[in-house]
Amino acid sequence: MAWHKANERYNSLINQLFHGEEWQERSEAARELGIMKEGRAVNLLCRALRTEQDKVVQDRIIGALGKIGDARATLRIIEKIKEMTDQDNIDRFRLINIIESLINIKDKRALVYIGPFLNIPDEDVRKVAENAFDIIEPNWREIIKKERETKTIQDIFNIKI
């Protein structure tokens, strides 16, 4: 019976995520889906991330995907990094949230997109990027030292997508 209640709650949250009138409803639905750590929500959260216009809701969806920790979300989250880097003014708090979600997912495909943030002046972003490398690829410093003569960081960690 507990599974039935959890399933009803899950369905209610998914409905709220896609059909909530106010951004607060959609944001709260995304947050609660992340708390549930329901793997079957990943594809739907990714779809919602692509269609959602409100940045706060997008951030909550990204946070939820990070809490669930499923690598299926990596490419959709990377799309948000690409969108941000195309802008002139990068929201550092949003970027940190995105990188922290990718840390929780631990997918090596994210490293090539996190790599450029290892050399930026913003110390907080740089530390989060280093932390991401430390967790996702613990031997990254040795790999870079060994390969640095012939390759860039992006080439070293470029994993075919």
Backbone as a chain_set.jsonl record, in Angstrom:
{"seq": "MAWHKANERYNSLINQLFHGEEWQERSEAARELGIMKEGRAVNLLCRALRTEQDKVVQDRIIGALGKIGDARATLRIIEKIKEMTDQDNIDRFRLINIIESLINIKDKRALVYIGPFLNIPDEDVRKVAENAFDIIEPNWREIIKKERETKTIQDIFNIKI", "coords": {"N": [[0.811, -1.19, 0.0], [2.032, 1.222, 0.629], [3.614, 1.707, -1.563], [1.683, 2.322, -3.453], [0.669, 4.767, -2.515], [2.982, 6.331, -2.723], [3.3, 6.244, -5.47], [1.021, 7.621, -6.314], [1.647, 10.138, -5.28], [3.967, 10.713, -6.754], [2.887, 10.821, -9.394], [1.188, 13.005, -9.064], [3.055, 15.048, -8.561], [4.483, 15.093, -10.99], [2.449, 15.905, -12.705], [1.983, 18.435, -11.61], [4.456, 19.619, -12.146], [4.457, 19.901, -14.934], [2.037, 21.178, -15.468], [1.53, 23.147, -13.629], [0.352, 26.318, -12.741], [1.636, 28.528, -11.581], [5.036, 29.59, -11.121], [6.121, 28.867, -8.693], [4.76, 26.552, -7.922], [5.601, 24.705, -9.854], [8.332, 24.741, -9.367], [8.467, 23.771, -6.728], [7.453, 21.202, -7.149], [9.483, 20.079, -8.718], [11.595, 20.16, -6.857], [10.621, 18.391, -4.861], [10.453, 16.021, -6.329], [13.14, 15.539, -6.69], [13.901, 15.063, -4.045], [12.536, 12.701, -3.613], [14.067, 11.026, -5.147], [13.46, 9.532, -7.394], [14.05, 7.462, -9.931], [12.607, 7.016, -12.284], [11.659, 9.475, -12.931], [13.543, 10.91, -14.302], [13.694, 11.169, -17.211], [11.353, 12.642, -17.674], [11.842, 14.933, -16.138], [14.019, 15.909, -17.555], [12.791, 16.528, -19.977], [11.057, 18.516, -19.063], [12.958, 20.392, -18.295], [13.934, 21.23, -20.722], [11.724, 22.559, -21.821], [10.848, 24.419, -19.948], [10.601, 27.833, -19.065], [11.121, 29.561, -16.948], [13.797, 30.58, -14.99], [14.322, 29.99, -12.286], [12.787, 27.715, -11.825], [14.004, 26.038, -13.669], [16.521, 25.821, -12.437], [15.796, 24.431, -10.111], [14.932, 22.039, -11.252], [17.323, 21.12, -12.346], [18.768, 20.786, -9.974], [17.206, 18.751, -8.823], [17.646, 16.692, -10.656], [20.363, 16.301, -10.196], [20.262, 15.345, -7.55], [18.953, 12.928, -7.936], [20.823, 11.644, -9.52], [21.3, 10.301, -11.972], [22.854, 9.352, -14.952], [21.584, 9.788, -17.353], [20.683, 12.362, -17.405], [22.789, 14.029, -17.879], [23.513, 15.114, -20.476], [21.405, 16.865, -21.035], [21.662, 18.715, -18.976], [24.159, 19.703, -19.605], [23.507, 21.101, -21.902], [22.443, 23.402, -20.782], [24.712, 24.549, -19.646], [26.097, 25.168, -21.985], [24.326, 27.07, -23.093], [24.61, 29.083, -21.188], [27.324, 29.801, -21.423], [27.311, 30.994, -23.867], [26.301, 33.441, -23.4], [26.927, 36.904, -22.524], [27.134, 37.747, -19.86], [27.65, 35.706, -17.255], [25.762, 33.93, -14.917], [26.999, 33.33, -11.956], [26.159, 31.927, -9.653], [24.167, 30.276, -10.596], [25.664, 28.757, -12.368], [27.38, 27.437, -10.573], [25.477, 25.869, -9.235], [24.699, 24.198, -11.344], [27.123, 22.838, -11.919], [27.504, 21.547, -9.461], [25.349, 19.777, -9.505], [26.129, 18.168, -11.63], [28.371, 17.06, -10.449], [27.196, 15.366, -8.566], [26.022, 13.539, -10.269], [28.195, 12.359, -11.501], [29.24, 11.765, -14.086], [31.557, 11.207, -16.551], [31.442, 12.431, -19.013], [30.779, 15.051, -18.61], [33.061, 16.423, -17.938], [34.559, 17.663, -19.993], [33.093, 19.935, -20.478], [33.095, 21.211, -18.083], [35.738, 21.712, -17.73], [36.772, 24.23, -18.914], [36.229, 26.035, -16.871], [38.15, 25.742, -14.993], [40.132, 27.565, -15.259], [39.257, 30.173, -14.807], [38.858, 33.552, -13.553], [37.091, 33.809, -11.345], [37.096, 32.724, -8.177], [35.39, 31.062, -6.613], [33.841, 29.629, -8.504], [35.897, 28.363, -9.859], [36.935, 26.715, -7.813], [34.758, 24.981, -7.387], [34.685, 23.764, -9.876], [37.176, 22.459, -9.831], [36.676, 20.733, -7.699], [34.701, 19.177, -8.874], [36.201, 17.831, -10.826], [37.941, 16.472, -9.087], [36.184, 14.671, -7.861], [34.833, 13.337, -9.973], [36.876, 12.45, -11.698], [39.34, 11.345, -10.111], [42.171, 11.215, -10.5], [42.89, 13.33, -12.108], [44.758, 15.444, -12.15], [47.263, 14.189, -12.43], [46.851, 12.956, -14.866], [46.613, 15.172, -16.518], [49.189, 16.326, -16.227], [50.73, 14.318, -17.412], [49.716, 14.207, -20.037], [49.803, 16.799, -20.936], [51.781, 17.898, -22.603], [51.091, 17.412, -25.251], [48.35, 17.777, -25.566], [45.29, 19.667, -24.968], [43.32, 20.526, -22.041], [40.648, 20.142, -22.704], [40.875, 18.367, -24.85], [42.039, 16.174, -23.575], [40.061, 15.221, -21.776], [37.96, 14.814, -23.441], [35.255, 13.091, -24.053], [33.593, 11.001, -26.171], [30.398, 11.87, -27.217]], "CA": [[0.0, 0.0, 0.0], [2.912, 2.378, 0.662], [4.029, 1.966, -2.934], [0.556, 2.947, -4.134], [0.646, 6.175, -2.099], [4.148, 6.974, -3.318], [3.023, 6.369, -6.894], [0.063, 8.72, -6.443], [2.398, 11.383, -5.032], [4.83, 10.895, -7.922], [2.04, 11.262, -10.507], [0.727, 14.349, -8.732], [4.19, 15.966, -8.741], [4.753, 15.21, -12.422], [1.369, 16.744, -13.229], [2.243, 19.794, -11.126], [5.648, 20.104, -12.842], [4.134, 20.273, -16.309], [0.805, 21.947, -15.622], [1.384, 24.152, -12.581], [0.154, 27.664, -13.288], [2.632, 29.431, -11.005], [6.386, 29.047, -11.12], [6.382, 28.286, -7.383], [4.224, 25.19, -7.936], [6.492, 23.87, -10.682], [9.603, 24.675, -8.652], [8.296, 22.878, -5.584], [7.293, 19.851, -7.682], [10.824, 19.617, -9.096], [12.357, 19.93, -5.622], [10.128, 17.187, -4.206], [10.846, 14.861, -7.139], [14.547, 15.294, -6.356], [13.942, 14.463, -2.711], [12.068, 11.321, -3.762], [15.12, 10.287, -5.859], [12.73, 8.582, -8.223], [14.747, 7.336, -11.199], [11.715, 7.084, -13.439], [11.354, 10.877, -13.204], [14.653, 11.55, -15.002], [13.336, 11.572, -18.574], [10.346, 13.698, -17.611], [12.517, 16.144, -15.666], [14.828, 16.405, -18.685], [11.852, 17.153, -20.914], [10.616, 19.76, -18.438], [14.085, 21.325, -18.327], [14.031, 21.768, -22.077], [10.59, 23.427, -22.157], [10.598, 25.414, -18.889], [11.163, 29.149, -19.352], [11.507, 30.227, -15.708], [15.151, 30.174, -14.574], [14.275, 29.401, -10.942], [12.276, 26.353, -11.994], [15.084, 25.296, -14.327], [17.53, 25.516, -11.416], [15.255, 23.372, -9.243], [14.942, 20.796, -12.028], [18.724, 20.694, -12.401], [19.073, 20.29, -8.631], [16.533, 17.462, -8.653], [18.369, 15.706, -11.469], [21.594, 16.01, -9.472], [19.942, 14.501, -6.392], [18.639, 11.58, -8.427], [22.142, 11.129, -9.859], [21.235, 9.406, -13.13], [23.649, 9.895, -16.048], [20.732, 10.175, -18.484], [20.442, 13.8, -17.325], [24.024, 14.776, -18.136], [23.511, 15.884, -21.718], [20.423, 17.951, -20.927], [22.256, 19.732, -18.102], [25.251, 20.299, -20.382], [22.891, 22.097, -22.786], [22.293, 24.642, -20.016], [26.058, 25.153, -19.561], [26.378, 25.752, -23.298], [23.525, 28.288, -23.2], [25.184, 30.102, -20.312], [28.617, 30.27, -21.925], [27.053, 31.811, -25.045], [25.88, 34.758, -22.934], [28.015, 37.782, -22.114], [27.206, 37.809, -18.4], [27.321, 34.391, -16.708], [25.262, 33.908, -13.545], [27.932, 32.42, -11.276], [25.439, 31.063, -8.714], [23.501, 29.267, -11.418], [26.728, 27.893, -12.87], [27.801, 26.593, -9.453], [24.399, 24.899, -9.049], [24.774, 23.229, -12.44], [28.311, 22.003, -11.719], [27.262, 20.681, -8.304], [24.472, 18.695, -9.948], [26.953, 17.254, -12.427], [29.213, 16.334, -9.489], [26.382, 14.288, -8.001], [25.766, 12.543, -11.317], [29.491, 11.681, -11.671], [29.383, 11.294, -15.458], [32.791, 11.767, -17.105], [31.156, 13.238, -20.201], [30.634, 16.452, -18.207], [34.358, 17.043, -17.662], [34.996, 18.533, -21.09], [32.336, 21.183, -20.379], [33.487, 21.839, -16.817], [37.155, 22.04, -17.867], [37.096, 25.653, -19.121], [36.041, 26.805, -15.64], [39.329, 25.552, -14.141], [41.059, 28.673, -15.483], [38.608, 31.485, -14.798], [39.254, 34.348, -12.382], [36.164, 33.656, -10.216], [37.649, 31.677, -7.326], [34.356, 30.114, -6.188], [33.525, 28.755, -9.634], [37.092, 27.551, -10.106], [37.008, 25.679, -6.774], [33.71, 23.993, -7.653], [35.13, 23.004, -11.054], [38.226, 21.557, -9.358], [36.011, 19.709, -6.906], [34.042, 18.277, -9.832], [37.249, 16.962, -11.38], [38.418, 15.599, -8.01], [35.207, 13.623, -7.585], [34.503, 12.554, -11.17], [38.119, 11.823, -12.188], [40.271, 11.664, -9.023], [43.571, 11.319, -10.937], [42.918, 14.269, -13.219], [45.99, 16.248, -12.164], [48.318, 13.354, -13.0], [46.523, 12.765, -16.283], [46.944, 16.421, -17.209], [50.645, 16.444, -16.276], [51.246, 13.336, -18.363], [49.244, 14.475, -21.394], [49.817, 18.245, -21.208], [52.713, 18.287, -23.655], [50.52, 17.303, -26.591], [46.903, 17.988, -25.621], [44.669, 20.627, -24.061], [42.429, 19.883, -21.068], [39.446, 19.713, -23.409], [41.215, 17.168, -25.621], [42.321, 15.069, -22.658], [38.846, 14.687, -21.192], [36.87, 14.773, -24.426], [34.646, 11.787, -24.166], [32.635, 11.067, -27.285], [29.003, 11.913, -26.785]], "C": [[0.863, 1.267, 0.0], [3.373, 2.738, -0.749], [2.921, 2.699, -3.69], [0.466, 4.438, -3.791], [1.811, 6.951, -2.721], [3.929, 7.199, -4.813], [2.024, 7.501, -7.161], [0.766, 10.067, -6.268], [3.29, 11.723, -6.226], [4.014, 11.446, -9.093], [1.532, 12.679, -10.291], [1.834, 15.381, -8.967], [4.524, 16.165, -10.213], [3.696, 16.11, -13.069], [1.593, 18.21, -12.85], [3.434, 20.414, -11.858], [5.307, 20.618, -14.24], [2.937, 21.218, -16.433], [0.578, 22.987, -14.529], [1.315, 25.542, -13.184], [1.265, 28.616, -12.834], [4.007, 28.759, -10.989], [6.705, 28.377, -9.793], [5.891, 26.839, -7.302], [5.159, 24.252, -8.698], [7.841, 23.675, -9.997], [9.537, 23.689, -7.494], [8.145, 21.425, -6.037], [8.66, 19.273, -8.063], [11.652, 19.289, -7.854], [11.928, 18.622, -4.956], [10.459, 15.922, -5.004], [12.325, 14.519, -6.883], [14.697, 14.632, -5.002], [13.526, 12.999, -2.774], [13.139, 10.416, -4.388], [14.527, 9.167, -6.719], [13.355, 8.547, -9.616], [13.851, 7.444, -12.415], [11.323, 8.518, -13.785], [12.4, 11.547, -14.086], [14.256, 12.031, -16.397], [12.313, 12.7, -18.581], [10.94, 15.013, -17.107], [13.371, 16.752, -16.778], [13.935, 17.105, -19.708], [11.363, 18.49, -20.352], [11.723, 20.815, -18.469], [14.202, 21.984, -19.698], [12.921, 22.781, -22.369], [10.347, 24.549, -21.151], [11.317, 26.721, -19.206], [11.69, 29.855, -18.102], [12.846, 29.686, -15.2], [15.163, 29.512, -13.187], [13.804, 27.951, -11.029], [13.327, 25.491, -12.676], [16.149, 24.891, -13.309], [17.062, 24.411, -10.48], [15.248, 22.028, -9.966], [16.361, 20.245, -12.095], [19.16, 20.136, -11.049], [18.453, 18.93, -8.384], [17.244, 16.369, -9.443], [19.691, 15.324, -10.807], [21.347, 15.114, -8.27], [19.637, 13.073, -6.813], [19.92, 10.897, -8.885], [22.192, 10.165, -11.035], [21.937, 10.066, -14.318], [22.815, 10.26, -17.271], [20.498, 11.683, -18.513], [21.648, 14.635, -17.75], [23.924, 15.664, -19.372], [22.533, 17.047, -21.675], [20.98, 19.067, -20.052], [23.396, 20.446, -18.829], [24.704, 21.337, -21.357], [22.751, 23.436, -22.071], [23.647, 25.327, -19.826], [26.391, 25.83, -20.884], [25.605, 27.055, -23.487], [24.146, 29.411, -22.374], [26.482, 30.665, -20.869], [28.458, 31.083, -23.202], [26.641, 33.228, -24.668], [27.093, 35.57, -22.501], [28.219, 37.763, -20.608], [26.731, 36.475, -17.819], [26.888, 34.538, -15.253], [26.081, 32.865, -12.776], [27.23, 31.473, -10.313], [24.721, 29.942, -9.456], [24.531, 28.268, -11.943], [27.209, 26.94, -11.784], [26.758, 25.51, -9.188], [24.465, 23.803, -10.116], [25.96, 22.287, -12.237], [28.117, 21.063, -10.537], [26.322, 19.527, -8.658], [25.256, 17.68, -10.774], [27.916, 16.453, -11.543], [28.44, 15.148, -8.93], [26.106, 13.186, -9.011], [27.028, 11.724, -11.602], [29.684, 11.061, -13.056], [30.596, 11.986, -16.086], [32.56, 12.609, -18.354], [31.058, 14.719, -19.859], [31.974, 17.164, -18.084], [34.807, 18.002, -18.755], [34.282, 19.885, -21.039], [32.639, 21.928, -19.085], [34.929, 22.348, -16.912], [37.473, 23.513, -18.056], [36.981, 26.498, -17.851], [37.19, 26.601, -14.645], [40.269, 26.746, -14.219], [40.386, 30.038, -15.47], [38.968, 32.234, -13.52], [38.354, 34.167, -11.157], [36.588, 32.452, -9.373], [36.615, 30.628, -6.915], [34.006, 29.13, -7.293], [34.693, 27.827, -9.913], [37.209, 26.424, -9.08], [35.959, 24.593, -6.986], [34.103, 23.135, -8.861], [36.232, 22.014, -10.659], [37.642, 20.416, -8.543], [35.315, 18.695, -7.81], [35.064, 17.312, -10.427], [37.758, 15.994, -10.32], [37.478, 14.427, -7.766], [34.973, 12.727, -8.797], [35.721, 11.811, -11.713], [39.238, 12.142, -11.198], [41.732, 11.855, -9.451], [43.765, 12.358, -12.035], [44.203, 15.09, -13.285], [47.15, 15.462, -12.773], [48.104, 13.138, -14.499], [46.906, 14.007, -17.072], [48.457, 16.588, -17.318], [51.232, 15.536, -17.343], [50.919, 13.712, -19.809], [49.427, 15.926, -21.842], [50.733, 18.642, -22.366], [52.053, 18.304, -25.033], [49.047, 17.67, -26.687], [46.449, 19.09, -24.665], [43.79, 19.853, -23.079], [41.184, 19.356, -21.765], [39.714, 18.45, -24.224], [41.421, 15.957, -24.718], [41.037, 14.423, -22.163], [37.668, 14.649, -22.163], [36.398, 13.344, -24.609], [33.571, 11.888, -25.219], [31.221, 10.942, -26.771], [28.126, 11.265, -27.838]], "O": [[0.463, 2.281, -0.572], [3.505, 3.914, -1.09], [3.201, 3.601, -4.48], [0.217, 5.268, -4.665], [1.644, 8.079, -3.184], [4.328, 8.23, -5.355], [2.173, 8.248, -8.128], [0.511, 11.013, -7.013], [3.358, 12.875, -6.653], [4.41, 12.433, -9.714], [1.455, 13.465, -11.236], [1.579, 16.458, -9.506], [4.818, 17.282, -10.637], [4.022, 16.974, -13.884], [1.412, 19.108, -13.672], [3.42, 21.607, -12.159], [5.818, 21.653, -14.669], [2.84, 21.972, -17.401], [-0.465, 23.641, -14.509], [2.126, 25.899, -14.038], [1.768, 29.414, -13.625], [4.125, 27.541, -10.862], [7.476, 27.418, -9.758], [6.54, 25.998, -6.68], [5.465, 23.151, -8.241], [8.419, 22.589, -10.037], [10.44, 22.874, -7.305], [8.652, 20.516, -5.38], [8.956, 18.116, -7.763], [12.328, 18.261, -7.807], [12.775, 17.834, -4.535], [10.716, 14.87, -4.42], [12.703, 13.347, -6.863], [15.526, 13.739, -4.831], [14.089, 12.155, -2.076], [13.128, 9.201, -4.19], [15.021, 8.04, -6.758], [13.206, 9.491, -10.391], [14.285, 7.913, -13.467], [10.715, 8.752, -14.829], [12.167, 12.653, -14.574], [14.467, 13.199, -16.724], [12.397, 13.612, -19.403], [10.581, 16.084, -17.595], [13.433, 17.973, -16.921], [14.295, 18.156, -20.238], [11.267, 19.477, -21.081], [11.446, 22.001, -18.65], [14.533, 23.165, -19.803], [13.149, 23.755, -23.087], [9.695, 25.538, -21.486], [12.494, 26.721, -19.568], [12.612, 30.665, -18.195], [13.003, 28.48, -15.006], [15.931, 28.579, -12.951], [14.364, 27.069, -10.378], [13.519, 24.335, -12.3], [16.623, 23.754, -13.317], [17.851, 23.547, -10.097], [15.526, 20.994, -9.359], [16.577, 19.046, -11.921], [19.849, 19.118, -10.994], [19.09, 18.049, -7.806], [17.421, 15.254, -8.952], [20.096, 14.163, -10.85], [22.142, 14.214, -7.998], [20.016, 12.122, -6.131], [20.092, 9.698, -8.664], [23.059, 9.292, -11.075], [21.644, 11.214, -14.652], [23.299, 10.978, -18.146], [20.146, 12.224, -19.561], [21.517, 15.841, -17.958], [24.228, 16.855, -19.301], [22.815, 18.11, -22.23], [20.789, 20.244, -20.357], [23.571, 21.656, -18.681], [25.36, 22.346, -21.616], [22.921, 24.489, -22.685], [23.723, 26.556, -19.844], [26.911, 26.945, -20.898], [26.157, 28.036, -23.984], [24.197, 30.558, -22.818], [26.718, 31.871, -20.797], [29.383, 31.798, -23.588], [26.63, 34.119, -25.517], [28.14, 35.021, -22.159], [29.355, 37.764, -20.133], [25.544, 36.155, -17.886], [27.564, 35.19, -14.457], [25.873, 31.662, -12.936], [27.656, 30.327, -10.164], [24.678, 28.802, -8.993], [24.279, 27.063, -11.955], [27.422, 25.757, -12.05], [27.113, 24.357, -8.942], [24.303, 22.621, -9.812], [25.816, 21.071, -12.369], [28.522, 19.902, -10.6], [26.491, 18.417, -8.154], [25.065, 16.472, -10.629], [28.238, 15.306, -11.852], [28.979, 14.045, -8.832], [25.971, 12.021, -8.638], [26.942, 10.534, -11.909], [30.226, 9.963, -13.18], [30.65, 13.214, -16.144], [33.41, 13.425, -18.71], [31.237, 15.562, -20.737], [32.018, 18.394, -18.123], [35.381, 19.05, -18.459], [34.825, 20.881, -21.515], [32.456, 23.143, -19.007], [35.291, 23.315, -16.24], [38.387, 24.012, -17.4], [37.58, 27.57, -17.771], [37.204, 27.215, -13.579], [41.114, 26.926, -13.342], [40.906, 30.977, -16.074], [39.34, 31.62, -12.52], [38.816, 34.357, -10.032], [36.456, 31.306, -9.803], [36.924, 29.437, -6.871], [33.888, 27.93, -7.045], [34.5, 26.639, -10.173], [37.546, 25.296, -9.44], [36.241, 23.411, -6.787], [33.88, 21.925, -8.866], [36.224, 20.865, -11.102], [38.062, 19.267, -8.68], [35.339, 17.495, -7.539], [34.81, 16.111, -10.517], [37.986, 14.821, -10.615], [37.928, 13.313, -7.494], [34.921, 11.504, -8.669], [35.604, 10.663, -12.142], [39.998, 13.089, -11.402], [42.458, 12.606, -8.799], [44.715, 12.265, -12.812], [44.681, 15.396, -14.377], [47.933, 16.012, -13.548], [49.05, 13.138, -15.286], [47.46, 13.907, -18.167], [48.962, 16.952, -18.38], [52.125, 15.938, -18.088], [51.754, 13.551, -20.699], [49.224, 16.239, -23.016], [50.471, 19.639, -23.04], [52.413, 19.116, -25.886], [48.539, 17.859, -27.792], [47.128, 19.404, -23.687], [43.545, 18.661, -23.267], [40.714, 18.259, -21.463], [38.867, 17.558, -24.28], [41.021, 14.844, -25.061], [40.937, 13.196, -22.133], [36.52, 14.472, -21.754], [37.061, 12.515, -25.234], [32.722, 12.778, -25.159], [30.889, 10.04, -26.002], [26.909, 11.196, -27.671]]}, "num_chains": 1, "name": "protein.A"}
